């Protein structure tokens, strides 16, 4: 094989990175999945810092731009719109609950309408079902729901942009079997959608005229049959590769691994509680979180010894990965630093009711996270076809 032909083959292999072609140019490649997850989780952390609706809407716009610019045509890359539907549902449920389970209305509130009041027993004191609904209560509920919706969309963007099968290769050995289960679970819904689309196209080619409930049997049965066949093929492939084997770990090793992971998770939970609650003792903050992280790493290290895995052509971590991950982390740091802006601008009050301001530094921080849309290398058409 000549050098030119070998270079072309290497560039065509998935996960091989951006190999130079004979003309000296860099070919497009897909970004490392961990970089997308770091970027998305950092942006979700930044979202948790603010309740400013203008900044939250800007985050949604940034997520939409990055997903549109850098997603592939793989099945898991088509689900971001469903996360948007879920986000709208979250906001609607939050507003409905705030309107139904009213907490009263003050003289300063702007009255909108009144719901029928349902008397509650004495032991249910403090909760009012029905009654007057104010504009301030609706806006407060919508803002809280929008913040949660943005966090969900950040996770949805990571699921859309990161290849779950490639992310499985970088998991620690102790989490490999769990990662396999998660990867299969993530792939089920897109594959079912594809099956439904294939059956629908086949029905059109056969001039199927049944609609509505009458067409349900003609669609469900082929889809279930396709899902069963795919499950059997997956089970046979996993069995041939040794999944589910007991391994060489002893009982004491498994117990030690479980104890370390359990204690580590308790430490992480206690540390998160200590950081969020200003009245908590100091040892429940960073010390508890650091101890929990150390115990979790020790558990992963101990559990990974019994799993020997190799990766063919591991995904490279290069300058684009550092740039994308760094843009998300820097955005979160700027929103938590309180430098160059008033912290009250991140959580505007609705008393008195006024239009929220758009602080310059947080806006620039969110736009900085949006630079991932062109810092990440664009996937090539060939990679789009392989991913699907």
Residue, then its C-alpha position, 0 to 999 in steps of 0.5 A: x500500500x502506498x503512502x498516499x493510499x494509506x493516508x486516505x484509509x487512515x482518514x476514512x477510519x472513524x475516530x482516527x482524528x483529522x489526518x492530513x490529505x495528500x494536499x496538506x489540508x486537515x480533514x474534518x473530524x468529530x470532536x472527542x465526546x468528553x469535550x462536549x460533555x464538559x462544555x455542556x455540564x459547565x454551561x448547565x452550571x452557569x445556568x444554575x447561577x442565574x434566573x435572568x430570563x434574558x440570559x436564559x433565553x440567550x443560553x437556549x439560543x447558544x445551544x440551538x446554534x451549536x447543535x445546529x452547526x456541529x451535530x451529525x446525522x446519527x440517530x442520537x443527534x436528532x433528538x434535541x427538538x424533543x428536549x425542547x418540547x420537554x423544556x416547554x412542558x417543564x415551564x408549563x407544568x411549573x406555571x400551572x402548579x404555581x397557579x393552582x397551589x397559590x401562596x396568596x397575593x399581596x396588595x402590590x401584585x397585579x391581579x390576573x384571574x381567580x381560580x375556584x378555591x378548594x378548602x383544605x383541612x387544618x393539617x394542610x395549613x400553608x397550602x392554598x388550592x385555587x384562589x387569585x393568581x397574580x402576574x408576579x407569581x406567573x412570571x416567577x414560576x415561568x422563570x424558575x421553570x425556564x432555568x430548569x428547562x435550560x439545564x435539561x437542554x444542556x444535557x440534551x445538547x451533550x447527548x446530541x453532539x457526543x457519540x455515546x458509542x465513542x464515549x463508552x470507550x473512554x469510561x473507566x474499566x469499572x464503569x464499562x458494563x454500566x456504560x454499555x447498558x446506558x449506551x444501549x438505552x440511549x440508542x433504543x428510542x432513535x432506533x424505534x423512530x427509524x423503524x417506524x419511519x421505515x415501516x411507514x415508507x414501506x406502507x406508502x410503497x404498498x399503497x396502504x390506505x388505512x389511517x389512524x387506529x386502523x393502521x396501528x396494527x400494521x405499524x406496531x407488529x413490524x416495529x416490534x419484530x424489528x426491535x426483537x431481531x435487533x435485540x437478538x443480534x445485539x445479545x449475540x454480539x455482546x456474548x461473543x465479545x465476553x460481556x457479562x462474564x464474572x471476571x477475576x475479581x474476588x468477593x473481598x475486592x468487589x465488597x471493597x469497591x462497593x464500599x469505596x464507591x458508596x462512601x465516595x458518593x455520600x461524601x460528594x452529596x455532603x459536599x454539594x449540600x455544604x457548598x449550597x447551604x451557607x449555614x452548614x459546617x465548613x467540613x461539609x463543603x470542599x473537604x467533604x467533596x474532596x474526600x468523596x472524590x478521592x474515595x470514588x477515584x479509589x473505587x474506580x481504580x480498584x474496580x478497573x483492575x479486574x477489567x482489561x480493555x483495549x481501544x483501537x485507534x483511541x479518540x485524540x484530544x487536541x487543540x479543538x477539544x481544549x478550546x471547546x471544553x475551556x469555553x464552557x468552563x470559562x463561561x461558568x467561572x465568569x458567572x460565578x466570579x461576580x467580576x465586572x457586574x452586580x450579582x443582583x442582575x443575575x437574579x432580578x426581583x419582580x418587586x417592583x415589576x420591571x424589565x430585567x437588564x442584560x449585564x455585559x459580562x454574563x452576556x459575554x460569558x454565554x456568548x463565549x460558550x457559543x464559540x464552540x459552534x465554530x471552534x469544534x471541527x465540522x463533521x464531514x459528509x462521510x462521517x455523517x453517513x457512517x454515524x447514521 
